[in-house]
Amino acid sequence: MGYVAKVPEGDTVYRTARQQHDALAGRVLTASDFRVPEFATVDLAGETVREVVSRGKHLLHRVGEWTVHSHLKMEGAWRIFRRGERWTRPAFQARAVLTADDTQSVGFELGVLEVLPTAEEERVVGHLGPDLLGADWDAAEAARRIASDPGVPVFTALLDQRNLAGIGNVYANELCFVRGLLPTRPMSEVDDVSALVSLAQRMLMANRGRWTRTTTGDLRPGRRTWVYGRTGQPCLRCGTPLEGGELGRVPGEERVVSWCPRCQR
């Protein structure tokens, strides 16, 4: 049982957590296999999966008193298979295999994988800002954080997980377009930070229940995003060719950015 791949942002991780939780919660692991040297000897067989939750772009499998913490980065994925079913990715890409009788959960190409006591989870996710899809979402705190460094470009501030947990490159580009902001505009010149934060939460909420993401409301190929992945193509709103480049807080952290020179000022 696979799913359509897409860039793993907060909505993807949330949906992955729901899928993993539905398949594993309340079940006893009959085997575990962690294919990274540091945790290769960890054995969670006999432990009960209590729940699987997301925190921003982080995934937390809570098993007994332990947490399997992972981050998908760009290429990672967790997928559910029936035992004996052929995996949809090569076995050498597998980093973790959790088995509960006839069900296998396999984590492929995970950017981060570790096993730690659940009581110590804050050590790996405590730095994150309010979770856009979390039950404890705090819009006021998110707005305060994202506005706290007035000289940072809005695009960069949106990507900082210490401000908002769950926004990746797709949403950062799309939010700038919908709000009519050039990605390079400093936060000090963003008039309504609360509206920007509210839009971010609405966008992720709208996509959390589906694998095919859209920010335009159109699910047809080529029309699912306003600007992301469309550099050089005509703006869906005004027809002006979209421009593109790279932007980041420091060298080495640049992300691809696209914008409409007419709709974004």
C-alpha positions as CSV (number, residue, x, y, z in Angstrom):
1,M,0.0,0.0,0.0
2,G,2.0,3.0,-1.2
3,Y,1.1,6.6,-1.9
4,V,1.8,9.4,-4.4
5,A,5.2,11.0,-3.5
6,K,5.6,14.7,-3.0
7,V,7.9,17.1,-1.3
8,P,7.6,16.2,2.4
9,E,6.3,19.3,4.2
10,G,4.1,19.5,7.3
11,D,1.0,18.3,5.5
12,T,2.8,15.2,4.1
13,V,4.3,14.3,7.5
14,Y,0.9,14.8,9.2
15,R,-0.8,12.4,6.6
16,T,2.1,10.0,7.0
17,A,1.7,10.0,10.8
18,R,-2.1,9.3,10.4
19,Q,-1.4,6.4,8.0
20,Q,1.2,5.0,10.3
21,H,-1.0,5.4,13.4
22,D,-3.9,3.7,11.7
23,A,-1.8,0.7,10.8
24,L,0.2,0.3,14.0
25,A,-1.4,1.9,17.0
26,G,-2.3,-0.6,19.8
27,R,-0.3,-3.4,18.1
28,V,2.7,-5.2,19.6
29,L,5.8,-5.2,17.5
30,T,7.0,-8.7,16.6
31,A,10.3,-7.4,15.1
32,S,12.2,-4.2,14.6
33,D,15.2,-3.6,12.4
34,F,17.1,-0.3,12.4
35,R,19.6,-0.1,9.6
36,V,21.9,2.6,10.9
37,P,25.0,1.8,12.9
38,E,24.2,3.7,16.0
39,F,20.8,1.9,16.6
40,A,21.4,-1.4,14.8
41,T,21.3,-3.3,18.1
42,V,18.0,-1.7,19.3
43,D,15.2,-4.3,19.6
44,L,11.7,-3.1,20.2
45,A,10.0,-6.5,19.7
46,G,7.4,-7.1,22.3
47,E,6.7,-3.4,22.8
48,T,3.3,-1.8,22.0
49,V,3.0,1.0,19.5
50,R,1.1,3.7,21.5
51,E,0.7,6.2,18.8
52,V,2.4,7.9,15.8
53,V,2.3,11.7,15.6
54,S,3.8,14.5,13.7
55,R,5.5,17.6,15.0
56,G,6.1,20.0,12.2
57,K,8.1,18.0,9.7
58,H,9.3,15.5,12.3
59,L,7.7,12.0,12.8
60,L,7.4,10.4,16.2
61,H,6.6,6.6,16.5
62,R,6.0,6.2,20.3
63,V,6.6,2.5,21.1
64,G,6.4,1.5,24.7
65,E,8.6,4.0,26.6
66,W,10.6,4.7,23.4
67,T,10.3,7.1,20.5
68,V,11.5,6.4,17.0
69,H,12.2,9.9,15.7
70,S,12.6,10.5,12.0
71,H,12.7,13.3,9.5
72,L,12.0,12.7,5.9
73,K,14.1,15.5,4.5
74,M,13.7,15.6,0.7
75,E,13.6,11.9,-0.3
76,G,12.4,10.1,2.8
77,A,9.1,8.2,3.2
78,W,7.4,5.7,5.5
79,R,5.2,3.1,3.8
80,I,3.0,0.3,4.9
81,F,3.1,-3.1,3.4
82,R,1.6,-6.5,4.1
83,R,4.2,-8.9,5.3
84,G,5.7,-10.6,2.2
85,E,4.5,-7.9,-0.2
86,R,7.1,-6.5,-2.5
87,W,8.4,-3.1,-1.3
88,T,8.0,-0.2,-3.7
89,R,11.5,1.0,-3.1
90,P,14.8,-0.9,-3.2
91,A,15.7,-2.7,0.1
92,F,19.1,-0.8,0.3
93,Q,17.1,2.4,0.8
94,A,15.4,1.0,3.9
95,R,16.6,2.6,7.2
96,A,13.9,1.2,9.6
97,V,11.5,-1.8,9.5
98,L,8.8,-2.1,12.1
99,T,6.8,-5.4,12.0
100,A,3.6,-6.2,13.7
101,D,2.5,-9.7,12.7
102,D,1.3,-9.3,9.0
103,T,2.1,-5.6,8.8
104,Q,5.4,-4.0,8.0
105,S,6.2,-0.3,8.2
106,V,9.3,0.6,6.3
107,G,11.2,4.0,6.5
108,F,13.1,4.7,3.3
109,E,15.9,7.2,2.9
110,L,15.2,8.9,6.2
111,G,17.2,12.1,6.6
112,V,17.2,11.6,10.4
113,L,16.6,8.4,12.3
114,E,17.1,7.8,16.0
115,V,15.6,6.0,19.0
116,L,15.4,7.8,22.3
117,P,13.3,7.6,25.5
118,T,9.9,9.3,24.9
119,A,10.6,11.4,28.1
120,E,13.5,13.0,26.2
121,E,11.6,14.0,23.0
122,E,11.9,17.7,23.8
123,R,15.6,17.3,23.1
124,V,14.9,16.8,19.4
125,V,11.7,18.8,18.8
126,G,11.6,21.3,21.6
127,H,13.2,24.0,19.5
128,L,10.3,24.0,17.0
129,G,7.8,26.8,16.8
130,P,4.0,26.4,17.0
131,D,2.9,23.4,14.9
132,L,0.6,24.6,12.1
133,L,-1.3,21.2,12.2
134,G,-0.9,20.6,15.9
135,A,-3.6,20.5,18.5
136,D,-1.7,23.2,20.5
137,W,-1.5,25.6,17.5
138,D,-0.9,29.1,18.8
139,A,-1.3,31.8,16.1
140,A,-0.3,34.7,18.3
141,E,2.9,33.0,19.3
142,A,3.7,32.1,15.7
143,A,3.1,35.7,14.6
144,R,5.4,37.0,17.4
145,R,8.2,34.6,16.4
146,I,8.1,35.2,12.7
147,A,8.2,39.0,13.3
148,S,11.0,38.8,15.9
149,D,13.8,39.4,13.4
150,P,12.7,42.4,11.2
151,G,15.6,42.3,8.8
152,V,15.0,38.7,7.6
153,P,13.3,38.2,4.2
154,V,9.8,36.9,4.6
155,F,10.6,33.8,2.5
156,T,13.5,32.9,4.9
157,A,11.4,33.7,8.0
158,L,8.6,31.3,6.8
159,L,11.1,28.5,6.4
160,D,12.6,28.8,9.8
161,Q,11.1,26.0,11.8
162,R,11.7,27.9,15.1
163,N,9.0,30.3,13.9
164,L,6.4,28.0,12.3
165,A,6.7,24.2,12.3
166,G,5.7,22.6,9.1
167,I,6.4,25.0,6.2
168,G,8.8,24.0,3.5
169,N,9.9,25.4,0.2
170,V,6.5,24.9,-1.6
171,Y,4.4,26.7,1.0
172,A,7.0,29.5,1.5
173,N,6.8,30.3,-2.2
174,E,3.1,30.0,-2.4
175,L,2.4,32.1,0.7
176,C,4.6,34.9,-0.7
177,F,2.6,34.9,-3.9
178,V,-0.9,34.8,-2.4
179,R,0.0,37.6,0.0
180,G,1.5,39.7,-2.9
181,L,5.0,39.8,-1.2
182,L,8.3,39.6,-3.0
183,P,10.2,36.8,-1.2
184,T,13.1,39.2,-0.4
185,R,10.8,41.7,1.4
186,P,12.1,42.1,5.0
187,M,9.7,41.2,7.8
188,S,9.7,44.8,9.0
189,E,7.8,45.7,5.8
190,V,5.2,43.0,6.1
191,D,2.1,44.9,7.1
192,D,-0.2,42.1,8.4
193,V,1.9,39.3,10.0
194,S,-1.2,37.7,11.6
195,A,-2.9,37.4,8.1
196,L,0.3,35.7,6.8
197,V,0.3,33.2,9.6
198,S,-3.4,32.6,9.3
199,L,-3.1,31.9,5.6
200,A,-0.2,29.5,6.3
201,Q,-2.3,27.5,8.7
202,R,-5.3,27.4,6.3
203,M,-3.2,26.2,3.4
204,L,-1.7,23.3,5.4
205,M,-5.1,22.4,6.9
206,A,-6.7,22.3,3.4
207,N,-4.1,19.8,2.3
208,R,-3.6,17.6,5.3
209,G,-6.1,15.0,4.2
210,R,-4.9,14.4,0.7
211,W,-1.6,13.2,-0.9
212,T,-2.0,15.5,-3.9
213,R,-1.3,19.0,-2.7
214,T,-2.8,22.1,-4.2
215,T,-2.6,25.8,-3.2
216,T,-4.6,27.1,-6.1
217,G,-7.7,24.8,-5.6
218,D,-7.0,23.2,-8.9
219,L,-5.8,19.5,-8.9
220,R,-4.9,19.4,-12.6
221,P,-1.2,18.9,-13.4
222,G,0.6,22.2,-13.9
223,R,-2.0,24.2,-12.1
224,R,-1.7,23.0,-8.6
225,T,0.7,25.8,-7.5
226,W,0.8,29.5,-8.3
227,V,4.6,29.9,-8.6
228,Y,6.4,26.9,-7.1
229,G,8.2,24.9,-9.8
230,R,6.9,27.2,-12.5
231,T,9.8,29.6,-13.1
232,G,9.6,31.0,-16.7
233,Q,6.0,30.0,-17.1
234,P,3.2,32.5,-17.3
235,C,1.7,33.7,-14.0
236,L,-1.7,32.0,-13.5
237,R,-3.2,35.3,-12.4
238,C,-1.8,37.9,-14.8
239,G,0.2,36.0,-17.4
240,T,3.6,37.7,-16.7
241,P,6.5,35.2,-17.0
242,L,7.6,34.1,-13.5
243,E,11.1,34.8,-12.4
244,G,13.3,32.6,-10.2
245,G,16.5,32.4,-8.2
246,E,17.8,31.2,-4.8
247,L,17.5,32.7,-1.4
248,G,18.7,31.7,2.0
249,R,19.7,33.1,5.4
250,V,23.4,32.0,4.9
251,P,25.4,30.6,2.1
252,G,24.7,26.9,1.7
253,E,21.1,27.2,2.9
254,E,19.7,28.7,-0.3
255,R,16.3,27.4,-1.5
256,V,14.8,27.8,-4.9
257,V,12.4,30.7,-5.1
258,S,9.9,31.8,-7.8
259,W,7.8,34.9,-8.0
260,C,5.7,37.1,-10.3
261,P,7.3,40.5,-10.8
262,R,3.8,42.0,-11.3
263,C,1.7,40.4,-8.6
264,Q,4.4,40.5,-5.9
265,R,5.8,43.8,-4.9
